[in-house]
Amino acid sequence: MAEASSKLIKGATGDWEVVVGMEIHAQVASEAKLFSGSSTKFGGEANDHVSFVDAAMPGMLPVINEECVRQAIRTGLGLKAKINNRSLFDRKNYFYPDLPQGYQISQYKDPIVGEGEVVLHMLDGEEVRIGVERLHLEQDAGKSMHDQHPTMSFVDLNRSGVALMEIVSKPDIRSSDEAKAYMTKMRTIVRYLGTSDGNMEEGSMRADVNVSVRRPGEPYGTRCELKNMNSIRFIGQAIEYEARRQIGILEDGGTIDQETRLYDVKKGETRSMRSKEEAHDYRYFPDPDLLPLEFDDAYVEALRVNLPELPDDKRDRFISDLGLKPYDASVLVASKRLAAFFELVCEGRDAQLAANWVINEWLGRINKEQLDIDDSPMSADQLGKIVDLIKAGDISGKIAKDLFEIVWTEGGDPATIVEEKGMKQVTDTGAIEAIVDDIIANNPAQVEKVKDKPGLIGWFVGQVMKASQGKANPQAVNQILKDKLGL
């Protein structure tokens, strides 16, 4: 109950609950479009990747791309969803300049994938389950360009006919943080599967976000749709603003109009775009040019057995087999390439120690320098050897950070660098005792104080580490100091 109440938004007249549902559009990873052989490659000259089918020339008929079907099924399996062996393509009728057919081929009542579920592991340790209503295949529209000419708009049909998976969630999301986590998890899943590149900057993954508010326990309120969100951070900001906008209207005695809204990034607010269409406004009917899409269980099973290890399964393995902390495991599986890098570092080593160095030092440096994981100047083998030196007691944590800096900026073999630069940790207790005796002899006042305040031993440790240039073994230093000071 405490968890639920923490997600409520406080208004002037009491608490409110935000209810969010998301429709994610993920471009299918395939070389050709959904119903034509045109290239799906991003970029290129305007209208360069357009066939007669994409341009809706008279007499041109769509032919289904089986690779897109396979990718949709694989995504459904990754969402642990029901795969429908029979589905239909429908025409969704509306007019827009970048929609050459005057309708979009989509799936309405009979989608290729039914209900599924996504599990979110929140930063506070809470596990949130978000239901997936459906996944269906549809073709993308083109792109209208209004900034190319002072009095005319141009249309680029390169994107027209590209296959999209529309993944519709149930209205189970209860905060902007959950919405961001859900979008992040969806992107992670499709990237693990290789069914979409999830590139939000290029528009190959975007979301329509439905937001409404209600008093806790009351029926759902009227929702507004935030259209074409292609940034996880902006999704969170838009939900926060829209929820408070609706609460303000309701608390002033007004009503919410069901409408489509856009999020203005510069102003940090949503603004009205148009009234929200309902399904009947699109006049759906089965596409007469396409037969029902049918396949048997054996077809689905052949795709299932070749699925890669998915993020949740990998996370569970990291926790159960490698002994990682749940939070660390969640961080590492958030990216397929990050998880692969970690597994190379930890192979045959202390997994938790390896995880600490991958997350805190290596990933921290990657993010600080805004590098792609593949562009790291430090290899998994080099980082693994640093972990080996720490584990063997050859270097302390402090020396390890200095070594990390050298390897990151200059390269080289960590063990060789330690030998050549004299960075090896001092484990000779006799040498450490000599330093300790000298510090105790020169600081009688501190010796008296530490007897009453044992916590002051940290001061002595710091002095010993300073005198040894950080090379003294910290565990040996602590033990020798305790013995010498009678603690």
N, C-alpha and C positions, 0 to 999 in steps of 0.2 A: 504493500500500500504506500509505503514511503517513497518507493521508486516512482510510482505513478504520479504522486502528488508533486514530485520534484520537476516533472515535465509540464505542469500547468502554468499558464500565463496569468499573472495577476492583473486584473482590470480595475477600473474605478468602482465597479459594483460587485466584485467577486472574482472567482477563478474561472478561467476558460481553458478548454482543451483544443489544441490544433489537430486536425485530421488531414493527413496527406496521402494521396495516391499518386503513383508515377507511371507514365507511359514512356518507356525508353525506346528510342529508335537507334538500332545498331546496324551499321552497314555490314552486309555479309562479306566475309573474306572469300572472294572468288575472282577469277581472271575476267569473266564475262558477266554481263548484266542478267537480270532475272529472266527476261524473255527474248533476248537477242545476243548476238556474239560480240557486241561492242565492248571495248576495253573499259574497265572500271578504274584505271589508274588515275590518281589525283593529279590535278594540274593540267598542263598542256594548253594549247590554244583553244579559245572558245569554240564550241560546236565541232571539235575535232574528233570526239569519241561518240559519234551519233550515226545510227543506222536508220534505214527507212522505217523500221518498227518503232524506234525511239522517237522519231519525228512524227509518227502517226500518219504516214503517207497512206492514201487510199488503197485498200486491198491487202495491206500488210497484216499478217497474223502472228500472234505471240506463240513462241515455243519454249516450254519450261526448261530451265537450266537445272539439271539433276544435282550438280554440286551445291547449289543453293538449298535444295531440299535436304541434302545430307547435313549441311551445316546447321540448318534449323533444327533437325532431329537431334544432332549432337548437343546443341545448346539446351534443348529441352531435357535431355538426359542429364546434363550438368546441373540443371535446376531441380533434378529429382521430380520431374513433372510427368504427367500422363501424355503419352504419345498417341495421337489419333491416327489410326491406320487409313482413315478416309477423311479428306478435307476438300473444301470447295473454294474456288476463286470467285470473287464478286466484283462488280463494278461499283465504285463509290463515286457518285456523280457530283461534280462541282466544277465551276469555271474559274480558271486563273490563267493569266498569260503564259506562265511557265509550265502549264499542264497541256501539252499539245493534243492529247486525245479528247479532252473535255471530261475525262473521268480517270480515276486511279484504279488499277487492278490491285485488289486487296483481298482479305478474307474476313468475313463478318460472323455469321452464325456458326460456321464449321471450320475452326482454325486447325492448323497442323499440330499444335501443342496445347494441352489443357492445363489443369491446375498443378502448381508446384510450390516450392518453398525455398526461401533464402534465409540463412542464419547469420545474424550480425553479432560480432563480439565487440561490445562497446569498451571504451577506454576504462570505465569504472568497473569492468568485470561483468556487467550485466549481459545476458544472452537474450537477444531479441529475434523473434521469428516473424518474417514478413511473407505473407502469402502471395503467390503469383497466380493471377487469374487466367492468363493465356499468353501464348506467343503465336503470332501469325506472320506470314510472309506478305510483303507488299512491295510495289515499285516506288522509287523516289520520284519527286518532281524535278524540274529543271531549276534554274536560278535566275531571278529577275535582277537586273543591274540598273540602278537609278542614278548612278554617279558618273556615267560615261559621256553624257551629252546634256546640254542645258535644257532641252525641251522634249527629249525622247528617252524612253527606257529600252534597254536591250535585254535579250534573253539568251542565256547559255544553256544548252541542252546536254552538256557532257554528263551531268548527274541524272538526267531523265532516264528512268528504267533501271537504275542501279537497285539491286535487291536490298531490302531492309527487313530486319526482324523487329517487329514492334512487341515489346515485352510489357505487359500491363500488370501492375501490382494490384493487390487488394488495398482498401483504405486502412492499412494497419500501421502506418507510420505516424508517430506521435510527437515528433520534435524535428527541428532543423538538423540537429546532430544525427538523428536516425536517418533522415533523408540523405545526408551527405555520405553516411556510412553505407547505405543501401546502394547508392550510385557507384561508390568506390568498389563495393563487393561485386556488383554486376560487371563492371569493367574488368576486374581481376579474373572473374570466371570466364568471360569470353576470350580474354587474352591467354589464359591457361589452355583453353580448348583450341585456340587458333581459329575461332569462328568469326571474329571481328578484330580489327586492330585497336578498337576502343579509342581512337585518336579524336578527342573532343575539340582540339584546336582546328583540325581540318573538317570538322562537322560530321565525321563518320560515326560519332556517337553523341546523341543529344537527348534531351528529355522534355516532355510536357508535364508540368507539375500541377496537380489539382489540390487546391488548398481550401479548407473550410474550417470554421470554429463552432464550438458548441459548449454548453455547460456540461460538466462531467456527468455522464450517465444518460444524457438526453439524446434524442435522435440526431442523425447527421444534419448539419446545416447546409445552406446553399453554397456550392463550390464555385471557385473561379479558377480558370486554367491559366497558368503561366507558360507561355509558348516558347519553344525552341531554346531551352537553357543548355548552354554548352560549356559550363564551368561549374565544378563541384562547389567551389567557394561561393560563387554567385547564387547557386541554388539555395544554399543556407541563408544568405542575406535576403534573398527575395521572399522566402517563406517567413522569415522573422518580420519583415515589413508588412507583407500581405496579411498575416494573422492579426497584427496590431491594427491595421487599417480596418479590417472587418470588425474587430472588437469595438473600435471607436464608433463605427456606424451603428452597431447593434445597441451599444450602451446609450447612444443618443436617441434611441427609439426608431431608428431607420431599419431598412431591409437591404439584404445583399442581392444585387442583380447577378444572375448567372451570366458570365461573360468570359471572353478570352482577353488576357492582359499581357503586356510586355514588361520586362524589367529594365529600367533605365540604369545602367551601370554607373554613369557619372553622377546622377542625382540620388542613387540609392533608393529608388522608389519604383512602384509598379504603376502603369498607366493603361487605360482602357484601349483595346484594339478593335474589338467587335463583339456583338452578342454571341454567346456560345451556341454552336449548332448541336442539335440532337441527331441521333442515328437516322430518324425518318427524314430529316432535312437533306440527307445525301441520296435518298431514293436508291438504296442498295438493291441489286438484283444479280443472280448468278451470271457470270461472264459466259456468253454463248460460244465464245471461241476456244474455251478451255474445258477439257474433260475433268471430272473429279480426279483428285490426286489420291492414288491408292498404292499401298505397299503392305507386305505381310510382316509378321513378328520376326521372322528370320532376318529380314532386311535391317530391322531395328537392332536386333541382337548383335549382328555383325559390326554395327557401329558402336554399340555399347562396350564390347570386349576390347576395343582399340582406343578407348578414352584414356587420356593421360591422368595421372594422379591430380586430383582437384585440390583447391586451397584448403578446404576444411579437413580433408583426409590427410593432407601433408601436415597441417597444424597438429592434428591428433597424434600423428606419428612422431613429430618433433617433441611433443610433450611426453608421450608414453615411452618411446624407445630411446630418445636422446636425453630425456630429463630436463627439457627447457621449461622456463617459467611461461605460463600461458600468454602473458603480454608480449614477451620476446618472440614466441612462436608466431603470434598474430602479426607482428611487425615484419618478420622475415618472409612470411608467405604472401604478403600483400602484393609482391611482384614476383613473377615467375623467374626472372633473371636474378633477382636478389636472393631468392631461395636456392637457386642453382649455385650461385657464388658461395653462399654460406656452406652448402653441403661439400663443396670442394675444400673450403678452409677447415671444416671440422672433421674431415675424414681421418679416422684413427686417432683423434685428439679429444681433449676435454671439451664437450659440446657447449656447455654453458659459458666457459671461458672464451671459446671461439665466438659465440653469439654476442657476448659483451663487446668484444673488439670489433666485430663486423658492424654492430648497430651503433655503438657510441663513437668509435674513432673513424672507421672506414666510411660508413654511411653518412655520418655527420660531416665528414670532409667532402664527400660527393655532393651533398646538398649545399654546403657552404660555397663551394666553387661552381655550383649549378652544372655539374657534369652529368652526362649519361653514364649509366653503369658500365657500359661497354668501353667507355673512354677512360676508365680508371688507370692512372699511372702505376698503381700497385696491383700485382696479380694475387690470386687466391693462394698460390704457392708461397709467395713472399710473406703474406699476412699469416699464413699457417706456420711458417718458420719462426715468426715473432712470438706466436702463441707457444710454440715448442720451447723457446728460450725462457719464457716466463714460467712455464710449467716445470721446467728442469731446475729452476732457481738460479739460472745463469744471469738473469737480469731482473731488476725490480720493476714495479709498475711505472715508476717515474722514468727510469732508464728506457723502458719499453716505449714510452711516449716520445722520448728524444730519438730513439731508433726509428720509430714510425715516421717521424718527420724527415729523417735522412733518406729512408727508402722511398718515401712518397716523392720527394723533390729530386733525388739524385739516382735512385735505383740501386741495384746491387743485391748481393746475398746477405741477409741479416746476420747470419752467424759469422761470416767473414768480416763484416763491418764491426761487430762487437769485438772481435779479436784485434783487428788492426787499430781501432780507436781506443783500446783499453777500457771498454765499457762494461766488462764483466763484473758481476756483483761480487763483493767481498764476503765470502762465507767463512773465512778463517777466523775462528772465535778469538784466537790470540790477538790478532790485529785489531779486532773490534773492541776487545777488552782494554787494549792500550788506549784507544780513543776515549772510551767510557771513563777510565780512571783519570785521564787528563781533564775531562770536562767536570767530573765530580770534584776533583781537587781545586779547580779554579772557580767553583761556584758554591761555596759553603752555605750561603744564604738560601739558595734554591733547594739545597739538600735538606735543610731544616724544614722548609715549607712543604716539601713533597710528602713528608712523613704524616702531616696533618691533612694534606689534600693530595691523595694519590693520583688524581686526574692530571696533576702537573707533570706526570711522567712524559706526557706528550711534548713538553718543552725540551726535555732531555733527548728524546728521540729525534726531534728536529735538529738539535745541535750536533748529534752524532752523524746524522745524514748529511748535514752541511759540511762537517769536517771531512767526511769520506767522499764528498762530491756526489752524493746520492748512490754510492756503490755498495754500501753496507746492507746486508740482508736484514730487512725490517723485523722479521720474526726473531732472528738471533739478537738484534739490538734490544728488542723489548724484553727478552728473557734475561739477558745479561744485566740490563738496568734494574730489573726487578730483584735479581739476586744481590746486586751490589748495594741497592738502596734499602733492602730489607722489606720489600713490599709484597 
